[in-house]
């Protein structure tokens, strides 16, 4: 199985707050625009698979509900999308900065100890 990278990413746009509180719930909106129909779409956020979509034929908006604490360790939103196009495996990956504020005392301690 050979995984290739597409020259032009299917991830066209991502919308999210640039600063969030540790305990805050928020949405990440991802706009996918495939050039043609793609199948077996697996979406991962910071290394965790969060969605599996059988098929995307046209532009699609995905809304991911998440929390500030999920990004506290590295303050990055890393999106990876694995999919099949014409039965060949492809992958699209992008990373975006996010700032997490108002850590509770125990999270500050874990972060200093590099356990978070």
Order of alpha helices (4+ residues) and beta strands (2+ residues): beta-beta-beta-beta-beta-beta-beta-beta-beta-beta-alpha
